[in-house]
Amino acid sequence: MSAHYSQPLARLGKCDSNVSKRKNMNEEYISVIDAASQLGMPHKQTLFKVIKRLNIETRKQRNSASRNQLIAYISPNDYERIKKYQSESQIQTSKEKRNDTIDEKGVFYLIQLEPKCDSGRYKVGFATNLSERMRAHRCSAPFAQVVETWPCKPLWEKTAIDCVTQSCAQIHTEVFKTDDLELVKSKCENFFSQMPEI
């Protein structure tokens, strides 16, 4: 058993009489420190914020294993409330992130990496900010040039890449080699002409 589990509630000291009636006298409380650890929260302060949000009342008791410091405890029922709240919050956050991804808009780009030295080497992909992406690409390919862009959603990226790079040699992630860059551009135009307007 964890070092921060409390003694039965009867040993927690004097409690409000109304609270005493509501609580099981033999119920063991869980320290906030242990609860935070079990819930995967890196800091107990995070759990205290949830406790406050849910209007949960903590009990405090001195613990010899913690140099006789006052340790905050919650009941098993409150722990389950927090656990349920955390699970529901994670599901909601996941839905919001997924919706943000679905609604996100940007461009699908076709970039020629070495126009003079290796005109057939190109890169394709999705970007919400092409200027920033080009600055990043030019660290390794200083002569890179944008051939064309098309309005795109992130969910389309992988399918678009698979379609427009057929028969091309893959050199690296999203970097390919072709003998006919105009054909790749034509495939891009054909793919995006069939996608809904955004």
N, C-alpha and C positions, 0 to 999 in steps of 0.2 A: 504494500500500500504506500502511496506517495507520502512524503514527509509533511506535506501541507494539508492533509486531510484533517479536519477538526475532530475534537472529541464530540460526543453526542451533544445535542443542543442544550441539554440541561446543564452542561458545564460551561456554556459560553458566557455565563454571568447573568445578571439581571436583565430581563427582557420586558418589553411592554406586555402587559397582561393579555391584551387583545391578540397580539402576535403569538404569544405562547399558546393560546387556545387554537390558533389556526395551524400551528406546526406540530409535526410528529416529534415527540420528545426523544425518540430513539433514532431520528433521522441523522445521517452523517452529512455534513456540509463539505463542499469542495473549495479549495482555495482558488482565488482568482488567478494566481500564478499558474497552478496546475491546469485550470480550465483553459487559459490562453494557450498553453502548450498543446493540450489535447485538440484544440480547435484550429491549430496551425497558425495562430497569431504570433508574430515575432515579438510584439511588445504588449505587456499587460495593459498599458494605457489605451490601446485599441479596444480591448475588451471593456474597460471602464466606460468608454464612450457608448458602447452598445448597451451596457447595463443602465446607464443614465437614460438612454433613448427609450428603453423598455420599462423604465420606472421600476427597476428591480432594487429591492432593499438588501444590502449586504450586511453581514454580521462580522464583527471583528473580535479576534482572540489573539493573545500573545502565544507565540510558538517557540519552544525551547530550541528547536532545530534551526531557527532563524534569529538566534541571539536575543530571544525573548521580545522580538519586535511584534507590533500589532499586524496581524495578517487578515486581509479581507476574505470572507467566504461567501459562497452562494449555495443555495439548496440544489439538490439533484433536479427538481422540477424546473427551477430557473435555468439551470444548465441546459436542459432539453429545450426550453424556450429560446435560449440564445442560439443553440445549435440549429433549430428550425429557422430562426430569423436569418442566420448566416447563409444557410442553404438557399432560402428564397431570394436573398440579396444577390447571391452569386448567379442564380438562374436569370434574374432580371438584368444584371450587368451583362451577362452573356448575350441575352436577347438584344440589348441596346447596341452592343458592339456589332452583332450580326446585322442589325438594321442599318447601322452606320456604314458598314461595308457594302451592303446592298445599294444604298443610296449614294455612295461615293462616286464621283465622276472625275475623269481625267482624260488622258490621251494615250493611245497606243502609238509608239514611235518606231520609225525605221531609221537607224543611224548607220552611216557609212564610216567605219572606224579609221581607215587609212586610204583616203580618196586617191592619192597619187601612187603610193608604194604597193598597196594591196586593195584594189578597188572592189574586189569581190567579198571582202570581209565586212560583215555587218552585225549589228545588234538590234534586237527587237524587244519590246517590253512595255509595261504600263507605268505611267507616272502622273501624279497629281500636280507636280510642279516641274515642268520640263527644264526650266532654266537651272534649277538646283541640280537636277539629275545630270545635265550636260556638264556642269562644273565638276561634278564627281567623276564623270567618265573621262574628262580631259586630263585628269591626274595621271591616267595610264595611257590615254589615247589623245594627245594634245591636238591632233588635226581632225578629230571627229566632226562630222557634219550631219545635220538632220536632213534626211531625204524627204520625209513626209510624216505627217501625224494624222490620226483619225480619232474622233470622239469615242471614248471607251469607258466601260465599267470594269472594275478589278476582277469581277467574276468571269469576264470574257477572255481575260489575258491568256490563260493556258490553252484554251481551245484555239484562239487566234494564232498563237505561236505554232501549235501543232499543224495547223492548216497551211500557214504561209511558208513554213520551212521544209516542207516535204521535198525530198530529193536533194536537200542541201546537207553539207557535212557540218556536224556540230563540233566546234572547237572548244567551247567553254560554255558555262551557264548563260543562255540567251545570246551567245555569240556563234555565228555560223559563217560558212564559206559557200559562195555560189559563183557560177560562171555567168550568171545573168541577173543582175540586181533589178533590172526593169521588170523581169518576170516576177520577182518577189514582191515588188511594189504593186504589180497588177493583181497578184493574189490577195494582198492586203485590201486593195480597193474593192475587189469582188466580195471578200468576207464581210467587210463593214457595210457594204451596200445592202446586204441582207439582214443586218441587225436593226432593231428599232431605233428611232431617233431619240437622242438624249439632250 
